[in-house]
Amino acid sequence: MPEINLPVFLKLSKEDQKSAVEAIIFASEEPVTLNTLYKILIKNDFENKKDNSNIDIFNISEPNEIKFDSEYNFKPDDFLPIIDQINKDLLASSRPYHIINISGGYQFATRSEYGELIQQLIKYKTKRKLTQASLETLAIIAYKQPITKAEIEQIRGVSCGDVINSLIEKKFVDILGRKDTIGRPLLFGTTTDFLKFFGLNSLNDLPELKELDDIANELKTNNDEISFAFEIPNTDEEIQNNPGSIKERN
């Protein structure tokens, strides 16, 4: 096959190939599979050149679902030595993190020797009070669970990644599974610690939304620190039409 038809990735130097793989894994919030790397860097590149079509790069996860282009002499497993070399480079430069194989894919993680320091950070974060952003996000999860990060952000109108991670660290929120849709995003829900903290026996004891508004008004009257109203859409259509529907009160 003439070189001009090769995917760009295969024309790169070894160093640039490492940089490309490292950038994708670093930027991903979830473990990146070898098949995903192949789709992004090899197959998607070639097919876009061939018919200029838009391809869903995250919709294939099983090896037998990918048709390999043998003429490239490159398979998903060929990313393994590249990842191994990235880790060697990170170790040689004394970086405190490396790429690990987790949940069927590859993700950056802190090295185990720094575990005690990270644990101290987690304990410090856990002791911090819930911010208004945390309370708003927690309320959305409590009333709409199981719910994805994207759906939470549609309701709040802002990015919620750090807030969700903080709630997970505080053990108020946990991962319940994955939604059966394109990309299989994570689903979040509340925990038993959430129930204990707020004095609830079950989720059925959550107050009606109107009750929350009355409580917020009472807190405002008493000059308490937290005062906000919840307006959580009940349907997906309402979520689409009303982003940022939890409104702060002055």
N, C-alpha and C positions, 0 to 999 in steps of 0.2 A: 504494500500500500504506500503511495507517495507520502512523503513526510507532511505535506501541506494539509492532509486530511486527519492527521493525528490530533487528539485533544491537546489543548494548550498545556495541561499539566505534564504530559509526557515529553514535552519539548523543554521543560524547565530544567535547570541544574539541580543537583541533589540537594543543595542548600535551600533553593527556592521551593522545592517540593516539600521539604521539612517545614518550612515557614507556612506554606499553604495548609498543610494538615494541622499544624499546631494552631493556626488562627481559627480554623473551623471548630476544633475541639474546645478551644478556650472560649469562644463566643457562645457555644451552645449551653443552654440551661439544663439540658438532659444528656445522658450518655449518648455518644454518637457511635452508631454501628459501622462496621467495615462496609456493609452494603450501602449505607447512606453516603459514606465518603466516595464510594465508587460512582454512585448516582450523580453526586455533585460535581466531582472532578473529572470523571471519564465519560460516562454515558450521556449525562445531560448536556455536556459540552458538544459531543458529537451529534446528537439528535437535533440540538438547536441549530447547528450548522446545516444539517441536512434538510430540515423542513421549517426551521424558525418557529417551532411550536413551543408553547409553555408546558413544562413538565412538572408534575408534582414530585419533588425530590424526596419527600418523606413518606410516600405511600407504599413503599416496598420494604419489607423487613426480612422475608425469608429468602435464603440463598437460591432456592429453586425457582423463585419468581423473577430472577434477573437473567437475561440472555447475555452472556459474556461475549465480547468481541475478541475472538482468539487471535485475530491479526494484530491486535495491540500487544499481545504477549504480556498482559497485565490483568490480574484478578484481584478481587477484594482482599484476599489474604496477603497480597503483596504490599499492603499498607502496614502490615505488622513490623517488618524490619525498619520502616520509616519511623513508626512510633517508638520502637526500641532505641533508635538512634537519638530521637528527641530526648528521651529519658536519660540517656548517657550524657548528652550535652548539658542537661539541667543539673545532673549530679556533679559533673566536672566543674560547673560554674557555681556550685554550692547553693543552688536555689532551694528554698524550703518546700517546694511542691513538685509533683510529678504527675504523669498520666497513669491512671489505673484502669483495669478492666472490671467494670461493674454493671450489673443489670443488663448484660448482653451487649454492652457498648463500652466506649472509652470516654473518660472524664478527668479533668484536673482535680487533684486532691492534695491536701497538705501532708507532708511526710510524717510518719508515726512518731519520730523523735521530737516533733513539735506539738504532740498531742496534749501535753500538760498545759502549755501556754494557751492553746486554743480552748481548752476546757475552762481556764480562768476567764477567757473572754466571754464564753457562753454563760458562765455563772454571773459575770458582771452584767451582761445584757438581760439575763433573766430577772435580776433584781430591780431593773428599771420599771417605772410605772408605765401603765398603758397610755399611750398618746391618743389624741382624738382620732388620728388616722387609723391606729390599731383598733380602737373601739368601733369605728365605722366599718372597717373591713371585717372584723369579728362578727358584727351584727349581720352583715350581708351573708357571710358563710353560715351562720347559725340558722337564718331563715330560708336560705336558698339551697342548702347542701343536698346532695353533692354538687359542687360547682367548680368550674375551671378558673384559672387565673385570668384568662381573657374575658370571661363573663363577669368576674368581679370588677375588672378594670372598665368594662362597658358601663357598669352601674355607677362606679365612683367617678369615672371620667379622668382618672390619673393612673399612672403605673403603680402597681401594688406588690412587685416582687420582693422588695426588702421587707415590707410590712408583713407579708405572708410568712417569710422566713423567720421573722422575729416571733410571730405567733406560734410557729412550729417549735422554736427553741423554748418558748415558755410552756409548751405542751398544752396549749389551748386548741391547737389545730393539728390535724394529722392528714396524711395522704390516704385516701380511701381506695384508690385504684386509678384506672384510666378510662376516659370517655371513648365510646365506640364510634369515633369519627376520624376524619383525616388528621394525621399527626398524633392521634391518641394522646391528647393532653391529659395532664394529671388532674384528678378530682380531689377536692379538699372538703373536709368536714370537721366538726368540733369533736372534742374528746371528753372523757369522764372528768378530767381535771378542770375543763371548762365548766361542767355542771357543778362541781364542788366549789369552785371559786365564786360562782354567782349564786350559790345556794339553791340549785335546781335539782329536782329528783329525776326529771327526764326532759327531753326537748318539748314535750307537751305542756310543760310548765312555763315555757317562754311567754311573756306578756304579749297581748295583741298590740299591733303597731300604734293604735290610738292611745293605748295606755302609756307607751313609751313617749309619745308626744306630750301627754299630760305630765309625766315625770320630768321631762326636760323643762317644761314651763315652770314647774314647782321649783326645780333647782335654780332656774334663772331668777325667780322671785327671791329665793334665799341667798342669792349671790354666790352660789357654789361654783366651783371651777369648771365643771363639765356641763355644757348646755347645748344640745343639738337635737334636731328632729330627724326621724327616719322616714323616708318615703321609698320603700323598696318595691320595684315593679313585681307583679305577680306572674307575668308571662314573658316568654322570649320576645314577643312582638313589642311589649312595653319597654323592655330593656333596650331594644334596638332604637326605639323612638325617644327614649328618655335617658341618655347617658348622663352620668353625674347626678343621679336622682337622690343621693343622700345630701342634703343641703345643710350647711352650717348656719347656725343662728348667731346673730350679733348680741 
